[in-house]
Amino acid sequence: LLSALTSNDWRQRYESLTSLTDLFARFPTEISPRLIKIFDLVNQRLNDVNSKVQLHAIGCLQSMVPALGWGMEPVLTTLIPALAANLASTNVAVRSGTISCFHELSTSVDKSQLLHPYANVITYGNPRVKPVMLEQLKLLVPEVYHENPSHTVRCVLPAAVGLLDERKADIRTANNELLAALYEVLGEELFIQPGLSPQNSERVRAIVA
């Protein structure tokens, strides 16, 4: 099955994704020891050169995520950048399917484990994916902050501050909304966080005022 995922025949790659999704649904616990190796290959199919395979991989992932649930933690750091790359696609179906995958992640996986990989994509990813990823990160802030305040600030604030000089309007708007979400949970403490310079503190205050 794993060799079929890398076959030169797109039909075999397509069919292997179907079979793999069925295995995850039936034996999620039994398959977990090989999860990292499997998702190294699934990630490749999320960016497959054949659009039929790529769309099928995205659709299959929407079923894999709830089947695996919190068991996906070991693969999130590699899965999320591979998935997020599709947000830059010119194919509307690829983009919308990818957003659906992120919605599945936010409902099926430990949300606190999503903050760091999301923030990394925002910091280092393609500019075209950043507005959506900022929106996804913003949605996680209230709930994760309630459970783990320090982790939330440690992951989210540096990513947001790193975009204070952003010129692209859509990224700047999404980042301002993320900062507003942080202010909602932190209040005035937002402006005295360690590592936030006085200059940047004033800039953030002006944004959320």
Backbone hydrogen bonds in HBPLUS format (Angstrom, degrees):
<---DONOR---> <-ACCEPTOR-->    atom                        ^
c    i                          cat <-CA-CA->   ^        H-A-AA   ^      H-
h    n   atom  resd res      DA  || num        DHA   H-A  angle D-A-AA Bond
n    s   type  num  typ     dist DA aas  dist angle  dist       angle   num
A0005-LEU N   A0002-LEU O   3.15 MM   3  5.19 134.3  2.37  95.5 107.6     1
A0006-THR N   A0003-SER O   3.17 MM   3  5.54 152.9  2.24 106.1 113.8     2
A0007-SER N   A0004-ALA O   3.17 MM   3  4.86 167.9  2.18 102.9 104.9     3
A0012-GLN N   A0009-ASP O   3.06 MM   3  5.50 125.1  2.37 108.1 120.7     4
A0013-ARG N   A0009-ASP O   3.24 MM   4  6.66 158.2  2.29 151.7 158.0     5
A0014-TYR N   A0010-TRP O   2.89 MM   4  6.09 159.0  1.94 148.0 153.9     6
A0015-GLU N   A0011-ARG O   2.87 MM   4  6.09 168.4  1.88 151.5 154.3     7
A0016-SER N   A0012-GLN O   2.89 MM   4  5.92 153.8  1.96 145.7 152.9     8
A0017-LEU N   A0013-ARG O   3.23 MM   4  6.45 145.8  2.36 142.1 149.4     9
A0018-THR N   A0014-TYR O   3.36 MM   4  6.79 151.0  2.45 144.1 151.4    10
A0019-SER N   A0015-GLU O   3.04 MM   4  6.39 161.4  2.08 152.3 156.6    11
A0020-LEU N   A0016-SER O   2.89 MM   4  6.02 155.6  1.95 144.7 151.8    12
A0021-THR N   A0017-LEU O   2.97 MM   4  6.12 156.7  2.03 145.9 151.6    13
A0022-ASP N   A0018-THR O   3.15 MM   4  6.43 152.4  2.23 144.8 151.9    14
A0023-LEU N   A0019-SER O   3.02 MM   4  6.35 150.6  2.11 144.8 152.9    15
A0024-PHE N   A0020-LEU O   2.96 MM   4  6.27 158.5  2.00 152.8 158.0    16
A0025-ALA N   A0021-THR O   3.08 MM   4  6.30 153.1  2.15 143.2 150.3    17
A0026-ARG N   A0022-ASP O   3.04 MM   4  6.25 146.6  2.15 144.5 153.2    18
A0027-PHE N   A0023-LEU O   2.71 MM   4  5.62 165.3  1.73 157.5 161.7    19
A0031-ILE N   A0027-PHE O   3.13 MM   4  6.17 150.5  2.22 154.5 161.1    20
A0032-SER N   A0029-THR O   3.29 MM   3  5.36 149.0  2.39 100.8 109.6    21
A0034-ARG N   A0031-ILE O   3.10 MM   3  5.87 153.8  2.17 123.9 130.7    22
A0035-LEU N   A0032-SER O   3.06 MM   3  4.88 165.7  2.09 112.2 113.4    23
A0038-ILE N   A0034-ARG O   2.98 MM   4  6.16 163.3  2.01 158.5 164.0    24
A0039-PHE N   A0035-LEU O   2.87 MM   4  6.04 166.2  1.89 156.2 159.4    25
A0040-ASP N   A0036-ILE O   3.01 MM   4  6.20 136.7  2.21 143.3 154.2    26
A0041-LEU N   A0038-ILE O   3.02 MM   3  5.46 134.3  2.23 105.8 117.2    27
A0042-VAL N   A0038-ILE O   2.95 MM   4  6.30 153.4  2.02 143.1 151.9    28
A0043-ASN N   A0039-PHE O   2.87 MM   4  5.73 162.9  1.90 140.4 144.5    29
A0044-GLN N   A0041-LEU O   3.11 MM   3  5.16 122.6  2.46  95.3 109.3    30
A0045-ARG N   A0041-LEU O   3.22 MM   4  6.62 148.7  2.33 144.8 152.8    31
A0045-ARG N   A0042-VAL O   3.00 MM   3  5.11 118.7  2.39  97.6 113.0    32
A0046-LEU N   A0042-VAL O   3.00 MM   4  6.39 137.0  2.19 146.7 159.4    33
A0047-ASN N   A0044-GLN O   3.15 MM   3  5.42 147.3  2.26 102.0 111.4    34
A0048-ASP N   A0045-ARG O   3.12 MM   3  4.53 159.7  2.16 105.2 102.1    35
A0054-GLN N   A0050-ASN O   2.95 MM   4  6.20 163.9  1.97 156.6 162.0    36
A0055-LEU N   A0051-SER O   2.91 MM   4  5.98 170.0  1.92 148.9 151.3    37
A0056-HIS N   A0052-LYS O   3.01 MM   4  6.10 151.4  2.10 138.8 147.3    38
A0057-ALA N   A0053-VAL O   2.81 MM   4  6.02 153.6  1.88 150.7 157.7    39
A0058-ILE N   A0054-GLN O   3.03 MM   4  6.33 156.4  2.08 149.5 155.5    40
A0059-GLY N   A0055-LEU O   2.96 MM   4  6.20 159.3  2.00 145.8 151.5    41
A0060-CYS N   A0056-HIS O   2.79 MM   4  5.99 156.7  1.84 149.7 156.5    42
A0061-LEU N   A0057-ALA O   2.89 MM   4  6.06 152.5  1.97 144.6 152.2    43
A0062-GLN N   A0058-ILE O   3.23 MM   4  6.54 144.7  2.37 141.8 150.0    44
A0063-SER N   A0060-CYS O   2.93 MM   3  5.28 139.3  2.10 105.2 117.0    45
A0064-MET N   A0060-CYS O   2.88 MM   4  6.21 149.5  1.97 148.1 158.3    46
A0065-VAL N   A0061-LEU O   2.99 MM   4  6.01 166.5  2.00 157.7 157.3    47
A0068-LEU N   A0064-MET O   2.92 MM   4  6.11 151.0  2.00 158.0 165.1    48
A0069-GLY N   A0065-VAL O   2.76 MM   4  5.76 157.3  1.81 157.1 164.6    49
A0071-GLY N   A0068-LEU O   3.02 MM   3  5.33 147.2  2.13 138.3 134.8    50
A0072-MET N   A0069-GLY O   3.10 MM   3  6.06 161.4  2.13 127.9 129.6    51
A0073-GLU N   A0070-TRP O   3.33 MM   3  6.05 170.6  2.34 122.1 122.6    52
A0075-VAL N   A0072-MET O   2.94 MM   3  5.72 153.7  2.01 130.3 137.6    53
A0076-LEU N   A0073-GLU O   3.40 MM   3  5.46 162.3  2.43 108.0 112.9    54
A0078-THR N   A0075-VAL O   3.28 MM   3  5.75 142.2  2.44 109.3 118.6    55
A0079-LEU N   A0075-VAL O   2.86 MM   4  5.89 160.0  1.90 158.9 165.6    56
A0080-ILE N   A0076-LEU O   3.06 MM   4  5.70 170.9  2.06 143.1 146.1    57
A0083-LEU N   A0079-LEU O   2.83 MM   4  6.02 158.4  1.87 159.2 166.1    58
A0084-ALA N   A0080-ILE O   2.78 MM   4  5.85 166.7  1.80 154.8 159.1    59
A0085-ALA N   A0081-PRO O   3.11 MM   4  6.12 143.8  2.25 138.3 145.5    60
A0086-ASN N   A0083-LEU O   3.04 MM   3  5.74 151.4  2.13 117.0 124.3    61
A0087-LEU N   A0084-ALA O   2.89 MM   3  5.47 160.4  1.92 118.6 125.1    62
A0088-ALA N   A0085-ALA O   3.22 MM   3  5.87 165.2  2.25 114.1 118.6    63
A0089-SER N   A0086-ASN O   3.04 MM   3  5.17 164.0  2.06 108.6 112.9    64
A0094-VAL N   A0091-ASN O   3.13 MM   3  5.31 120.9  2.50 100.1 114.3    65
A0095-ARG N   A0091-ASN O   3.08 MM   4  6.44 163.1  2.11 156.6 160.9    66
A0096-SER N   A0092-VAL O   2.92 MM   4  6.12 171.6  1.92 157.3 159.5    67
A0097-GLY N   A0093-ALA O   2.95 MM   4  5.89 157.1  2.00 140.3 147.3    68
A0098-THR N   A0094-VAL O   2.95 MM   4  6.04 149.5  2.04 142.8 151.3    69
A0099-ILE N   A0095-ARG O   3.03 MM   4  6.34 156.7  2.08 150.4 155.9    70
A0100-SER N   A0096-SER O   3.07 MM   4  6.35 151.2  2.16 142.4 150.3    71
A0101-CYS N   A0097-GLY O   3.04 MM   4  6.38 143.3  2.18 140.1 149.8    72
A0101-CYS N   A0098-THR O   3.05 MM   3  5.01 119.9  2.43  93.3 108.5    73
A0102-PHE N   A0098-THR O   3.07 MM   4  6.49 150.7  2.16 147.6 155.3    74
A0103-HIS N   A0099-ILE O   3.00 MM   4  6.34 147.6  2.11 145.2 154.4    75
A0104-GLU N   A0100-SER O   2.99 MM   4  6.32 150.9  2.07 144.4 152.0    76
A0105-LEU N   A0101-CYS O   2.92 MM   4  6.25 155.0  1.98 148.7 155.6    77
A0106-SER N   A0102-PHE O   3.02 MM   4  6.24 157.6  2.07 146.1 151.3    78
A0107-THR N   A0104-GLU O   3.18 MM   3  5.28 139.7  2.35  98.3 109.5    79
A0108-SER N   A0104-GLU O   2.91 MM   4  5.92 135.0  2.12 149.7 161.8    80
A0109-VAL N   A0105-LEU O   3.03 MM   4  5.39 158.2  2.08 146.0 147.0    81
A0113-GLN N   A0110-ASP O   2.98 MM   3  5.63 146.1  2.09 117.6 126.6    82
A0114-LEU N   A0111-LYS O   2.98 MM   3  5.27 156.4  2.04 109.1 116.8    83
A0118-TYR N   A0114-LEU O   3.01 MM   4  6.01 157.9  2.06 156.4 163.4    84
A0119-ALA N   A0115-LEU O   2.87 MM   4  6.03 163.6  1.90 155.0 159.9    85
A0120-ASN N   A0116-HIS O   2.92 MM   4  6.16 149.7  2.01 149.5 158.3    86
A0121-VAL N   A0117-PRO O   3.11 MM   4  6.34 154.8  2.18 143.4 148.7    87
A0122-ILE N   A0118-TYR O   3.02 MM   4  6.34 157.5  2.07 150.2 156.8    88
A0123-THR N   A0119-ALA O   2.93 MM   4  6.15 147.8  2.04 144.2 152.8    89
A0124-TYR N   A0120-ASN O   2.82 MM   4  5.89 165.0  1.84 154.2 158.2    90
A0125-GLY N   A0121-VAL O   2.67 MM   4  4.56 141.5  1.81 132.8 137.8    91
A0129-VAL N   A0126-ASN O   2.95 MM   3  5.65 157.8  2.00 124.2 130.3    92
A0130-LYS N   A0127-PRO O   3.25 MM   3  5.32 148.8  2.35 102.2 111.0    93
A0133-MET N   A0129-VAL O   3.15 MM   4  6.32 163.3  2.18 154.1 159.2    94
A0134-LEU N   A0130-LYS O   2.80 MM   4  5.88 155.7  1.86 156.9 162.7    95
A0135-GLU N   A0131-PRO O   3.09 MM   4  6.31 153.1  2.16 141.6 148.6    96
A0136-GLN N   A0132-VAL O   2.87 MM   4  6.21 157.0  1.93 150.3 156.8    97
A0137-LEU N   A0133-MET O   2.89 MM   4  6.07 157.0  1.94 146.1 152.1    98
A0138-LYS N   A0134-LEU O   2.90 MM   4  6.07 156.8  1.95 146.2 152.9    99
A0139-LEU N   A0135-GLU O   3.12 MM   4  6.38 152.9  2.20 147.6 153.5   100
A0140-LEU N   A0137-LEU O   3.05 MM   3  5.29 137.5  2.23 102.5 114.4   101
A0141-VAL N   A0138-LYS O   3.24 MM   3  5.38 138.1  2.42 101.3 112.0   102
A0144-VAL N   A0140-LEU O   3.08 MM   4  6.07 171.1  2.09 171.9 172.7   103
A0145-TYR N   A0141-VAL O   2.88 MM   4  5.71 159.6  1.92 153.7 159.8   104
A0146-HIS N   A0142-PRO O   3.21 MM   4  6.33 150.6  2.30 138.7 145.9   105
A0147-GLU N   A0143-GLU O   3.32 MM   4  6.67 144.9  2.45 141.6 150.0   106
A0147-GLU N   A0144-VAL O   3.08 MM   3  5.16 123.2  2.41  96.9 111.0   107
A0148-ASN N   A0144-VAL O   2.66 MM   4  5.77 161.2  1.69 160.5 167.0   108
A0152-THR N   A0148-ASN O   3.15 MM   4  6.33 157.4  2.20 152.7 159.3   109
A0153-VAL N   A0149-PRO O   3.09 MM   4  6.38 167.8  2.10 158.5 160.1   110
A0154-ARG N   A0150-SER O   2.94 MM   4  6.01 163.9  1.96 148.8 154.1   111
A0155-CYS N   A0151-HIS O   3.05 MM   4  6.14 150.9  2.14 145.7 151.7   112
A0156-VAL N   A0152-THR O   2.90 MM   4  5.88 168.5  1.92 156.1 160.0   113
A0157-LEU N   A0153-VAL O   3.11 MM   4  5.36 147.6  2.22 129.8 139.6   114
A0160-ALA N   A0156-VAL O   3.09 MM   4  6.36 158.4  2.14 157.1 163.7   115
A0161-VAL N   A0157-LEU O   2.87 MM   4  6.05 168.7  1.88 163.8 166.6   116
A0162-GLY N   A0158-PRO O   2.95 MM   4  5.96 146.0  2.07 139.0 148.0   117
A0163-LEU N   A0160-ALA O   3.09 MM   3  5.45 157.0  2.14 107.6 114.9   118
A0164-LEU N   A0161-VAL O   3.16 MM   3  5.33 166.9  2.18 115.2 115.2   119
A0166-GLU N   A0163-LEU O   3.03 MM   3  5.05 165.2  2.05 110.8 113.8   120
A0172-ARG N   A0168-LYS O   2.93 MM   4  6.11 166.8  1.94 159.9 164.3   121
A0173-THR N   A0169-ALA O   2.90 MM   4  6.02 161.4  1.93 150.3 154.9   122
A0174-ALA N   A0170-ASP O   3.12 MM   4  6.23 163.9  2.14 141.2 145.7   123
A0175-ASN N   A0171-ILE O   2.86 MM   4  6.01 154.4  1.92 150.4 158.2   124
A0176-ASN N   A0172-ARG O   2.90 MM   4  6.09 153.1  1.97 146.4 153.6   125
A0177-GLU N   A0173-THR O   3.11 MM   4  6.41 148.4  2.21 144.0 152.1   126
A0178-LEU N   A0174-ALA O   3.04 MM   4  6.36 144.0  2.18 139.4 149.3   127
A0178-LEU N   A0175-ASN O   3.08 MM   3  4.93 117.6  2.49  90.3 105.9   128
A0179-LEU N   A0175-ASN O   2.91 MM   4  6.26 159.0  1.95 153.3 158.3   129
A0180-ALA N   A0176-ASN O   2.95 MM   4  6.18 148.9  2.04 140.3 149.2   130
A0181-ALA N   A0177-GLU O   2.98 MM   4  6.25 144.4  2.11 139.0 148.1   131
A0181-ALA N   A0178-LEU O   3.10 MM   3  5.03 118.8  2.49  92.1 107.2   132
A0182-LEU N   A0178-LEU O   3.02 MM   4  6.40 150.1  2.11 147.1 155.2   133
A0183-TYR N   A0179-LEU O   2.93 MM   4  6.23 154.2  1.99 146.6 153.9   134
A0184-GLU N   A0180-ALA O   2.95 MM   4  6.20 144.1  2.08 141.5 151.1   135
A0185-VAL N   A0182-LEU O   3.18 MM   3  5.44 128.3  2.46  99.8 111.9   136
A0186-LEU N   A0182-LEU O   2.83 MM   4  5.93 154.4  1.90 154.1 162.7   137
A0187-GLY N   A0183-TYR O   2.78 MM   4  4.88 152.1  1.86 128.1 136.1   138
A0190-LEU N   A0187-GLY O   3.08 MM   3  5.95 165.6  2.10 123.5 127.6   139
A0191-PHE N   A0188-GLU O   3.17 MM   3  5.88 146.8  2.29 116.6 122.3   140
A0192-ILE N   A0189-GLU O   3.18 MM   3  5.44 164.2  2.21 110.6 115.5   141
A0196-LEU N   A0193-GLN O   3.11 MM   3  5.65 158.8  2.16 137.5 139.1   142
A0201-SER N   A0197-SER O   2.78 MM   4  5.96 151.3  1.86 155.5 165.2   143
A0202-GLU N   A0198-PRO O   3.10 MM   4  6.32 153.1  2.17 144.3 149.3   144
A0203-ARG N   A0199-GLN O   3.10 MM   4  6.44 149.2  2.20 142.3 151.4   145
A0204-VAL N   A0200-ASN O   2.87 MM   4  6.07 160.0  1.91 151.2 155.9   146
A0205-ARG N   A0201-SER O   2.96 MM   4  6.16 155.9  2.02 143.0 150.1   147
A0206-ALA N   A0202-GLU O   3.01 MM   4  6.21 153.8  2.08 143.2 149.3   148
A0207-ILE N   A0203-ARG O   3.14 MM   4  6.41 144.5  2.27 140.7 150.0   149
A0207-ILE N   A0204-VAL O   3.08 MM   3  5.08 121.6  2.44  94.3 109.2   150
A0208-VAL N   A0204-VAL O   3.05 MM   4  6.35 161.4  2.09 158.4 161.5   151
A0209-ALA N   A0205-ARG O   2.96 MM   4  5.82 125.6  2.27 142.5 154.8   152
